Amino acid sequence: MAMKLVKKTAEYSIYQRGDERYAVKDANKRPVNGDEKARILVAEELIKETVSAKPEVEEAPETEAVAEEAAVEEESPTEEAPAEETPAEEEAAQAEEPEKEAAEEEKK
C-alpha cells in the first residue's frame, strides 16, 4: 500500500495511508507521533480536536453553606469530636503492629 502525500511544508510532510489514517514525518523523514502529530493534524484541519481520555480533576469550590458550617463549628467548641487519624498516621500504626507482635514473641 502506498501513502499519498497530502501536504508538505518545510517542517513536516503529511501522508494519508491506505486505511484513511494520517502519517506525519518531520523534515528528516522521521515519524512524528503523539501530541505533536495530533497538534499538526488539527492545525491543518485534517482531524477534529477531541477531548482527551484522561479526565482532569478539578477542585470543587467551597460552597457558602459549607463555609458557614465550618465557621459555626469553630465558634462553638462545646462538643469535642474524637481526633481522627490521618491516612499517613493509620499506615504508620499498621506498619508498627507486626513489629510489636514480633517483639512480644521474642520476649516469650
MMTF fields as JSON, N, C-alpha, C and O atoms, coordinates in Angstrom:
{
  "mmtfVersion": "1.0.0",
  "mmtfProducer": "UNKNOWN",
  "numBonds": 431,
  "numAtoms": 432,
  "numGroups": 108,
  "numChains": 1,
  "numModels": 1,
  "chainsPerModel": [1],
  "groupsPerChain": [108],
  "chainIdList": ["A"],
  "bondAtomList": [4, 2, 8, 6, 12, 10, 16, 14, 20, 18, 24, 22, 28, 26, 32, 30, 36, 34, 40, 38, 44, 42, 48, 46, 52, 50, 56, 54, 60, 58, 64, 62, 68, 66, 72, 70, 76, 74, 80, 78, 84, 82, 88, 86, 92, 90, 96, 94, 100, 98, 104, 102, 108, 106, 112, 110, 116, 114, 120, 118, 124, 122, 128, 126, 132, 130, 136, 134, 140, 138, 144, 142, 148, 146, 152, 150, 156, 154, 160, 158, 164, 162, 168, 166, 172, 170, 176, 174, 180, 178, 184, 182, 188, 186, 192, 190, 196, 194, 200, 198, 204, 202, 208, 206, 212, 210, 216, 214, 220, 218, 224, 222, 228, 226, 232, 230, 236, 234, 240, 238, 244, 242, 248, 246, 252, 250, 256, 254, 260, 258, 264, 262, 268, 266, 272, 270, 276, 274, 280, 278, 284, 282, 288, 286, 292, 290, 296, 294, 300, 298, 304, 302, 308, 306, 312, 310, 316, 314, 320, 318, 324, 322, 328, 326, 332, 330, 336, 334, 340, 338, 344, 342, 348, 346, 352, 350, 356, 354, 360, 358, 364, 362, 368, 366, 372, 370, 376, 374, 380, 378, 384, 382, 388, 386, 392, 390, 396, 394, 400, 398, 404, 402, 408, 406, 412, 410, 416, 414, 420, 418, 424, 422, 428, 426],
  "bondOrderList": [1, 1, 1, 1, 1, 1, 1, 1, 1, 1, 1, 1, 1, 1, 1, 1, 1, 1, 1, 1, 1, 1, 1, 1, 1, 1, 1, 1, 1, 1, 1, 1, 1, 1, 1, 1, 1, 1, 1, 1, 1, 1, 1, 1, 1, 1, 1, 1, 1, 1, 1, 1, 1, 1, 1, 1, 1, 1, 1, 1, 1, 1, 1, 1, 1, 1, 1, 1, 1, 1, 1, 1, 1, 1, 1, 1, 1, 1, 1, 1, 1, 1, 1, 1, 1, 1, 1, 1, 1, 1, 1, 1, 1, 1, 1, 1, 1, 1, 1, 1, 1, 1, 1, 1, 1, 1, 1],
  "groupList": [{"groupName": "MET", "atomNameList": ["N", "CA", "C", "O"], "elementList": ["N", "C", "C", "O"], "formalChargeList": [0, 0, 0, 0], "bondAtomList": [1, 0, 2, 1, 3, 2], "bondOrderList": [1, 1, 2], "singleLetterCode": "M", "chemCompType": "L-PEPTIDE LINKING"}, {"groupName": "ALA", "atomNameList": ["N", "CA", "C", "O"], "elementList": ["N", "C", "C", "O"], "formalChargeList": [0, 0, 0, 0], "bondAtomList": [1, 0, 2, 1, 3, 2], "bondOrderList": [1, 1, 2], "singleLetterCode": "A", "chemCompType": "L-PEPTIDE LINKING"}, {"groupName": "LYS", "atomNameList": ["N", "CA", "C", "O"], "elementList": ["N", "C", "C", "O"], "formalChargeList": [0, 0, 0, 0], "bondAtomList": [1, 0, 2, 1, 3, 2], "bondOrderList": [1, 1, 2], "singleLetterCode": "K", "chemCompType": "L-PEPTIDE LINKING"}, {"groupName": "LEU", "atomNameList": ["N", "CA", "C", "O"], "elementList": ["N", "C", "C", "O"], "formalChargeList": [0, 0, 0, 0], "bondAtomList": [1, 0, 2, 1, 3, 2], "bondOrderList": [1, 1, 2], "singleLetterCode": "L", "chemCompType": "L-PEPTIDE LINKING"}, {"groupName": "VAL", "atomNameList": ["N", "CA", "C", "O"], "elementList": ["N", "C", "C", "O"], "formalChargeList": [0, 0, 0, 0], "bondAtomList": [1, 0, 2, 1, 3, 2], "bondOrderList": [1, 1, 2], "singleLetterCode": "V", "chemCompType": "L-PEPTIDE LINKING"}, {"groupName": "THR", "atomNameList": ["N", "CA", "C", "O"], "elementList": ["N", "C", "C", "O"], "formalChargeList": [0, 0, 0, 0], "bondAtomList": [1, 0, 2, 1, 3, 2], "bondOrderList": [1, 1, 2], "singleLetterCode": "T", "chemCompType": "L-PEPTIDE LINKING"}, {"groupName": "GLU", "atomNameList": ["N", "CA", "C", "O"], "elementList": ["N", "C", "C", "O"], "formalChargeList": [0, 0, 0, 0], "bondAtomList": [1, 0, 2, 1, 3, 2], "bondOrderList": [1, 1, 2], "singleLetterCode": "E", "chemCompType": "L-PEPTIDE LINKING"}, {"groupName": "TYR", "atomNameList": ["N", "CA", "C", "O"], "elementList": ["N", "C", "C", "O"], "formalChargeList": [0, 0, 0, 0], "bondAtomList": [1, 0, 2, 1, 3, 2], "bondOrderList": [1, 1, 2], "singleLetterCode": "Y", "chemCompType": "L-PEPTIDE LINKING"}, {"groupName": "SER", "atomNameList": ["N", "CA", "C", "O"], "elementList": ["N", "C", "C", "O"], "formalChargeList": [0, 0, 0, 0], "bondAtomList": [1, 0, 2, 1, 3, 2], "bondOrderList": [1, 1, 2], "singleLetterCode": "S", "chemCompType": "L-PEPTIDE LINKING"}, {"groupName": "ILE", "atomNameList": ["N", "CA", "C", "O"], "elementList": ["N", "C", "C", "O"], "formalChargeList": [0, 0, 0, 0], "bondAtomList": [1, 0, 2, 1, 3, 2], "bondOrderList": [1, 1, 2], "singleLetterCode": "I", "chemCompType": "L-PEPTIDE LINKING"}, {"groupName": "GLN", "atomNameList": ["N", "CA", "C", "O"], "elementList": ["N", "C", "C", "O"], "formalChargeList": [0, 0, 0, 0], "bondAtomList": [1, 0, 2, 1, 3, 2], "bondOrderList": [1, 1, 2], "singleLetterCode": "Q", "chemCompType": "L-PEPTIDE LINKING"}, {"groupName": "ARG", "atomNameList": ["N", "CA", "C", "O"], "elementList": ["N", "C", "C", "O"], "formalChargeList": [0, 0, 0, 0], "bondAtomList": [1, 0, 2, 1, 3, 2], "bondOrderList": [1, 1, 2], "singleLetterCode": "R", "chemCompType": "L-PEPTIDE LINKING"}, {"groupName": "GLY", "atomNameList": ["N", "CA", "C", "O"], "elementList": ["N", "C", "C", "O"], "formalChargeList": [0, 0, 0, 0], "bondAtomList": [1, 0, 2, 1, 3, 2], "bondOrderList": [1, 1, 2], "singleLetterCode": "G", "chemCompType": "PEPTIDE LINKING"}, {"groupName": "ASP", "atomNameList": ["N", "CA", "C", "O"], "elementList": ["N", "C", "C", "O"], "formalChargeList": [0, 0, 0, 0], "bondAtomList": [1, 0, 2, 1, 3, 2], "bondOrderList": [1, 1, 2], "singleLetterCode": "D", "chemCompType": "L-PEPTIDE LINKING"}, {"groupName": "ASN", "atomNameList": ["N", "CA", "C", "O"], "elementList": ["N", "C", "C", "O"], "formalChargeList": [0, 0, 0, 0], "bondAtomList": [1, 0, 2, 1, 3, 2], "bondOrderList": [1, 1, 2], "singleLetterCode": "N", "chemCompType": "L-PEPTIDE LINKING"}, {"groupName": "PRO", "atomNameList": ["N", "CA", "C", "O"], "elementList": ["N", "C", "C", "O"], "formalChargeList": [0, 0, 0, 0], "bondAtomList": [1, 0, 2, 1, 3, 2], "bondOrderList": [1, 1, 2], "singleLetterCode": "P", "chemCompType": "L-PEPTIDE LINKING"}],
  "groupTypeList": [0, 1, 0, 2, 3, 4, 2, 2, 5, 1, 6, 7, 8, 9, 7, 10, 11, 12, 13, 6, 11, 7, 1, 4, 2, 13, 1, 14, 2, 11, 15, 4, 14, 12, 13, 6, 2, 1, 11, 9, 3, 4, 1, 6, 6, 3, 9, 2, 6, 5, 4, 8, 1, 2, 15, 6, 4, 6, 6, 1, 15, 6, 5, 6, 1, 4, 1, 6, 6, 1, 1, 4, 6, 6, 6, 8, 15, 5, 6, 6, 1, 15, 1, 6, 6, 5, 15, 1, 6, 6, 6, 1, 1, 10, 1, 6, 6, 15, 6, 2, 6, 1, 1, 6, 6, 6, 2, 2],
  "groupIdList": [1, 2, 3, 4, 5, 6, 7, 8, 9, 10, 11, 12, 13, 14, 15, 16, 17, 18, 19, 20, 21, 22, 23, 24, 25, 26, 27, 28, 29, 30, 31, 32, 33, 34, 35, 36, 37, 38, 39, 40, 41, 42, 43, 44, 45, 46, 47, 48, 49, 50, 51, 52, 53, 54, 55, 56, 57, 58, 59, 60, 61, 62, 63, 64, 65, 66, 67, 68, 69, 70, 71, 72, 73, 74, 75, 76, 77, 78, 79, 80, 81, 82, 83, 84, 85, 86, 87, 88, 89, 90, 91, 92, 93, 94, 95, 96, 97, 98, 99, 100, 101, 102, 103, 104, 105, 106, 107, 108],
  "secStructList": [7, 7, 7, 3, 3, 3, 3, 3, 7, 1, 1, 3, 3, 3, 3, 3, 7, 6, 6, 1, 7, 3, 3, 3, 3, 3, 6, 6, 1, 7, 3, 3, 7, 2, 2, 2, 2, 2, 2, 2, 2, 2, 2, 6, 6, 1, 1, 7, 7, 7, 7, 7, 1, 1, 7, 7, 7, 7, 7, 7, 7, 7, 7, 2, 2, 2, 2, 2, 2, 2, 2, 2, 2, 2, 2, 7, 6, 6, 1, 7, 7, 7, 7, 7, 7, 7, 2, 2, 2, 2, 2, 2, 2, 2, 2, 2, 2, 2, 2, 2, 2, 2, 2, 2, 2, 2, 2, 7],
  "xCoordList": [0.823, 0.0, 0.873, 1.823, 0.549, 1.301, 0.579, -0.649, 1.365, 0.769, 0.743, 1.681, -0.357, -0.484, -0.054, -0.454, 0.765, 1.188, 0.004, -0.575, -0.351, -1.469, -0.958, -1.493, 0.085, 0.642, 2.097, 2.47, 2.92, 4.329, 4.717, 4.438, 5.368, 5.887, 7.374, 7.917, 8.027, 9.45, 9.692, 10.746, 8.724, 8.903, 8.452, 9.034, 7.424, 6.865, 6.136, 5.826, 5.867, 5.065, 3.932, 4.139, 2.725, 1.568, 1.154, 0.972, 1.007, 0.608, -0.719, -1.01, -1.527, -2.726, -2.457, -2.098, -2.64, -2.382, -3.551, -4.594, -3.399, -4.445, -5.677, -6.773, -5.507, -6.646, -7.293, -8.013, -7.038, -7.619, -7.089, -7.612, -6.073, -5.46, -4.284, -3.879, -3.733, -2.655, -1.326, -1.272, -0.276, 1.083, 1.781, 1.597, 2.58, 3.312, 4.786, 5.182, 5.594, 7.046, 7.677, 7.232, 8.741, 9.409, 10.35, 10.404, 11.085, 11.973, 13.066, 13.59, 13.422, 14.454, 13.868, 14.561, 12.605, 11.886, 11.658, 11.459, 11.689, 11.382, 9.911, 9.382, 9.24, 7.816, 7.563, 8.327, 6.475, 6.032, 4.804, 3.883, 4.777, 3.671, 3.171, 3.766, 2.084, 1.568, 0.922, 0.257, 1.138, 0.509, 0.97, 0.184, 2.226, 2.757, 2.055, 1.708, 1.848, 1.154, -0.283, -0.767, -0.961, -2.342, -2.426, -3.335, -1.484, -1.473, -1.322, -1.995, -0.441, -0.226, -1.481, -1.893, -2.09, -3.279, -4.475, -5.275, -4.607, -5.685, -5.424, -6.352, -4.165, -3.824, -4.103, -4.489, -3.913, -4.168, -5.631, -6.013, -6.45, -7.879, -8.156, -9.143, -7.27, -7.473, -8.22, -8.879, -8.119, -8.881, -9.508, -9.082, -10.541, -11.17, -10.504, -10.101, -10.393, -9.804, -10.762, -11.957, -10.229, -11.061, -10.682, -9.591, -11.577, -11.312, -10.437, -10.673, -9.428, -8.522, -9.267, -10.226, -8.826, -9.471, -9.203, -9.971, -8.151, -7.802, -8.555, -8.271, -9.509, -10.268, -9.405, -8.618, -9.562, -8.823, -9.593, -10.815, -8.879, -9.51, -9.536, -8.498, -10.747, -10.893, -11.37, -12.226, -10.8, -11.233, -12.543, -12.667, -13.504, -14.803, -14.676, -14.117, -15.182, -15.103, -15.983, -17.038, -15.531, -16.259, -17.546, -17.514, -18.644, -19.918, -20.092, -19.421, -20.997, -21.226, -21.741, -21.348, -22.609, -23.176, -22.082, -22.083, -21.159, -20.067, -19.157, -18.692, -18.901, -18.051, -18.717, -18.042, -20.032, -20.745, -20.747, -20.564, -20.95, -20.976, -19.634, -19.584, -18.551, -17.216, -16.989, -16.374, -17.474, -17.307, -18.071, -17.568, -19.275, -20.074, -19.371, -19.351, -18.799, -18.097, -16.894, -16.599, -16.189, -15.026, -15.435, -14.71, -16.593, -17.038, -17.527, -17.348, -18.136, -18.699, -17.941, -18.309, -16.879, -16.101, -16.66, -15.901, -17.969, -18.559, -18.504, -18.248, -18.737, -18.662, -17.316, -16.939, -16.602, -15.316, -15.46, -15.902, -15.089, -15.143, -13.887, -12.823, -13.994, -12.793, -11.788, -12.153, -10.546, -9.498, -9.394, -9.328, -9.38, -9.257, -7.826, -7.162, -7.351, -6.003, -5.996, -6.943, -4.941, -4.791, -4.373, -3.891, -4.549, -4.144, -2.677, -2.343, -1.804, -0.388, -0.189, 0.613, -0.928, -0.81, -1.338, -0.772, -2.437, -3.002, -2.014, -1.839, -1.366, -0.39, 0.782, 1.271, 1.233, 2.351, 1.962, 2.756, 0.729, 0.261, 0.171, 0.534, -0.305, -0.42, 0.955, 1.14, 1.916, 3.267, 3.942, 4.769, 3.601, 4.212, 3.634, 4.327, 2.404, 1.758, 2.556, 2.785, 2.99, 3.773, 5.083, 5.543, 5.682, 6.933, 6.693, 7.497, 5.58, 5.258, 4.999, 5.462, 4.269, 3.964, 5.247, 5.401, 6.173, 7.429, 8.234, 8.86, 8.225, 8.966, 8.365, 9.102, 7.031, 6.377, 6.691, 6.863, 6.766, 7.099, 8.494, 8.723, 9.437, 10.827, 10.943, 11.782, 10.087, 10.129, 9.693, 10.158, 8.812, 8.308, 9.357, 9.147],
  "yCoordList": [-1.174, 0.0, 1.245, 1.357, 2.135, 3.372, 4.482, 4.515, 5.381, 6.516, 7.696, 7.914, 8.456, 9.628, 10.864, 11.05, 11.713, 12.96, 13.916, 14.219, 14.386, 15.317, 16.743, 17.61, 17.001, 18.348, 18.247, 17.409, 19.121, 19.149, 20.583, 21.513, 20.749, 22.054, 21.885, 20.789, 22.959, 22.889, 22.059, 21.437, 22.041, 21.336, 19.886, 19.049, 19.562, 18.217, 17.899, 18.785, 16.598, 16.11, 15.275, 14.489, 15.441, 14.687, 13.743, 14.151, 12.464, 11.439, 10.822, 10.762, 10.363, 9.61, 8.16, 7.83, 7.298, 5.882, 5.206, 5.829, 3.963, 3.193, 2.972, 2.766, 3.015, 2.824, 4.152, 4.223, 5.196, 6.533, 7.281, 8.346, 6.759, 7.472, 8.274, 8.113, 9.145, 10.02, 9.643, 9.148, 9.889, 9.718, 11.061, 11.732, 11.446, 12.709, 12.398, 11.661, 12.971, 12.808, 14.181, 15.114, 14.298, 15.59, 15.813, 14.989, 16.913, 17.271, 16.237, 16.123, 15.474, 14.443, 13.081, 12.069, 13.034, 11.81, 10.859, 9.661, 11.396, 10.589, 10.765, 11.872, 9.692, 9.795, 10.7, 10.713, 11.445, 12.293, 11.613, 11.258, 11.428, 10.733, 11.488, 12.482, 11.009, 11.527, 12.883, 13.198, 13.689, 15.009, 15.925, 16.719, 15.818, 16.668, 16.361, 17.277, 15.092, 14.677, 15.194, 15.734, 15.028, 15.484, 16.992, 17.486, 17.734, 19.19, 19.619, 20.548, 18.946, 19.271, 18.975, 19.795, 17.817, 17.442, 18.341, 18.637, 18.777, 19.709, 21.059, 21.683, 21.525, 22.81, 22.808, 23.833, 21.676, 21.561, 21.225, 21.076, 21.105, 20.809, 19.471, 19.322, 18.51, 17.173, 16.287, 15.326, 16.608, 15.901, 16.934, 18.088, 16.494, 17.372, 17.145, 16.028, 18.208, 18.096, 17.333, 17.627, 16.355, 15.536, 15.784, 16.277, 15.444, 15.56, 14.39, 13.259, 14.656, 13.588, 12.569, 12.908, 11.336, 10.253, 10.37, 9.838, 11.042, 11.187, 12.39, 13.525, 12.16, 13.288, 14.122, 13.588, 15.428, 16.32, 16.468, 16.62, 16.421, 16.546, 18.024, 18.681, 18.537, 19.93, 19.979, 19.198, 20.912, 21.068, 21.833, 22.887, 21.3, 21.961, 23.145, 23.006, 24.307, 25.461, 25.236, 24.606, 25.755, 25.567, 26.391, 27.587, 25.762, 26.47, 27.299, 27.068, 28.269, 29.142, 28.359, 28.641, 27.386, 26.608, 25.855, 25.812, 25.268, 24.532, 25.49, 25.174, 26.654, 27.643, 28.143, 28.298, 28.396, 28.845, 27.755, 28.043, 26.527, 25.407, 25.267, 25.025, 25.42, 25.329, 26.469, 26.268, 27.666, 28.818, 28.598, 28.95, 28.026, 27.762, 26.739, 26.891, 25.71, 24.689, 25.272, 24.87, 26.212, 26.828, 27.705, 27.786, 28.364, 29.266, 28.531, 29.03, 27.368, 26.657, 25.358, 24.302, 25.444, 24.234, 23.442, 22.751, 23.52, 22.805, 21.303, 20.558, 20.855, 19.431, 19.132, 19.71, 18.231, 17.858, 16.573, 15.555, 16.625, 15.431, 14.617, 15.186, 13.298, 12.485, 12.752, 12.909, 12.795, 13.065, 11.882, 10.725, 12.198, 11.158, 11.102, 12.131, 9.897, 9.746, 10.037, 9.705, 10.647, 10.884, 9.576, 8.673, 9.458, 8.218, 7.857, 6.678, 8.863, 8.583, 8.002, 7.086, 8.54, 8.025, 6.597, 5.76, 6.324, 4.98, 3.975, 2.881, 4.358, 3.46, 3.203, 2.077, 4.245, 4.087, 3.153, 2.309, 3.307, 2.454, 1.003, 0.095, 0.774, -0.582, -1.193, -2.396, -0.372, -0.875, -1.258, -2.17, -0.574, -0.856, -2.11, -2.756, -2.473, -3.631, -4.923, -5.61, -5.29, -6.535, -6.477, -7.487, -5.278, -5.147, -5.381, -6.04, -4.841, -5.036, -6.504, -7.034, -7.155, -8.594, -9.416, -10.339, -9.084, -9.816, -9.607, -10.545, -8.395, -8.108, -8.89, -9.406, -8.989, -9.74, -11.232, -11.902, -11.751, -13.152, -13.448, -14.498, -12.524, -12.71, -12.729, -13.441, -11.934, -11.875, -13.192, -13.545, -13.918, -15.192, -16.219, -17.374],
  "zCoordList": [0.0, 0.0, 0.0, 0.774, -0.841, -0.929, -0.184, -0.113, 0.362, 1.054, 0.092, -0.676, 0.15, -0.703, 0.074, 1.223, -0.556, 0.061, 0.082, -0.961, 1.264, 1.402, 1.434, 0.742, 2.241, 2.339, 2.753, 3.574, 2.168, 2.502, 2.848, 2.092, 4.006, 4.422, 4.7, 4.553, 5.097, 5.411, 6.671, 6.803, 7.608, 8.871, 8.833, 9.522, 8.041, 8.052, 6.754, 5.957, 6.561, 5.443, 6.01, 6.934, 5.457, 5.911, 4.794, 3.647, 5.156, 4.201, 4.649, 5.844, 3.676, 4.014, 3.664, 2.533, 4.659, 4.48, 3.793, 3.593, 3.434, 2.76, 3.622, 3.099, 4.947, 5.845, 6.239, 7.235, 5.464, 5.641, 6.864, 7.193, 7.543, 8.653, 8.127, 6.976, 8.98, 8.543, 9.184, 10.31, 8.448, 8.946, 8.763, 7.748, 9.751, 9.686, 9.855, 10.758, 8.973, 9.06, 9.118, 8.449, 9.943, 10.06, 8.879, 7.966, 8.893, 7.778, 7.557, 6.45, 8.603, 8.496, 8.158, 8.271, 7.745, 7.353, 8.523, 8.322, 9.76, 10.929, 11.29, 11.186, 11.714, 12.055, 13.268, 14.233, 13.181, 14.283, 14.873, 14.137, 16.189, 16.833, 18.057, 18.475, 18.617, 19.875, 19.755, 18.768, 20.798, 20.872, 19.744, 19.229, 19.364, 18.291, 16.969, 16.224, 16.678, 15.456, 15.476, 14.481, 16.605, 16.727, 16.55, 15.882, 17.144, 17.024, 15.567, 15.121, 14.822, 13.406, 12.591, 11.77, 12.809, 12.035, 12.355, 11.468, 13.603, 13.957, 13.306, 12.791, 13.321, 12.714, 11.214, 10.652, 10.573, 9.133, 8.838, 7.677, 9.893, 9.786, 9.091, 8.37, 9.322, 8.776, 9.758, 9.36, 11.029, 12.048, 12.97, 13.017, 13.71, 14.687, 16.03, 16.357, 16.799, 18.124, 19.019, 19.062, 19.732, 20.608, 22.052, 22.34, 22.954, 24.38, 24.776, 24.35, 25.587, 25.993, 26.842, 27.535, 26.784, 27.517, 29.012, 29.813, 29.399, 30.807, 31.371, 30.99, 32.272, 32.821, 33.757, 34.539, 33.668, 34.543, 35.846, 35.846, 36.933, 38.237, 38.597, 38.668, 38.823, 39.207, 40.648, 41.062, 41.406, 42.779, 42.795, 42.172, 43.502, 43.6, 44.543, 45.631, 44.148, 45.041, 46.269, 46.192, 47.377, 48.623, 48.577, 48.29, 48.853, 48.811, 50.066, 51.072, 50.004, 51.144, 52.34, 53.472, 52.117, 53.218, 53.959, 55.189, 53.231, 53.861, 54.616, 55.711, 54.037, 54.688, 55.975, 56.993, 55.946, 57.13, 58.201, 59.383, 57.794, 58.725, 59.438, 60.644, 58.683, 59.265, 60.242, 61.289, 59.919, 60.795, 62.095, 63.162, 62.036, 63.231, 64.108, 65.329, 63.52, 64.292, 65.011, 66.137, 64.383, 65.009, 66.184, 67.175, 66.088, 67.126, 68.361, 69.472, 68.207, 69.355, 69.614, 69.1, 70.417, 70.709, 71.886, 72.566, 72.148, 73.271, 73.068, 74.014, 71.861, 71.569, 70.955, 69.936, 71.577, 71.036, 70.257, 70.789, 69.015, 68.178, 68.441, 68.688, 68.394, 68.595, 67.471, 66.306, 67.851, 66.868, 65.909, 66.323, 64.646, 63.632, 63.155, 63.026, 62.895, 62.387, 60.894, 60.182, 60.438, 59.009, 58.355, 59.038, 57.044, 56.373, 56.623, 56.742, 56.703, 56.937, 58.332, 58.517, 59.33, 60.684, 60.772, 61.476, 60.047, 60.042, 59.463, 60.0, 58.355, 57.732, 58.674, 58.765, 59.376, 60.299, 61.436, 61.853, 61.941, 63.027, 62.565, 63.313, 61.349, 60.822, 60.592, 60.774, 60.194, 59.954, 61.267, 61.29, 62.361, 63.655, 64.303, 65.089, 64.003, 64.62, 64.449, 65.445, 63.246, 63.119, 63.9, 64.431, 63.966, 64.705, 66.191, 66.851, 66.732, 68.145, 68.432, 69.442, 67.558, 67.734, 67.722, 68.521, 66.814, 66.733, 68.022, 68.516, 68.566, 69.799, 70.955, 71.796, 71.016, 72.079, 71.975, 72.993, 70.75, 70.521, 71.042, 71.642, 70.815, 71.23, 72.756, 73.308, 73.445, 74.912, 75.534, 76.617, 74.871, 75.387, 75.238, 75.609]
}
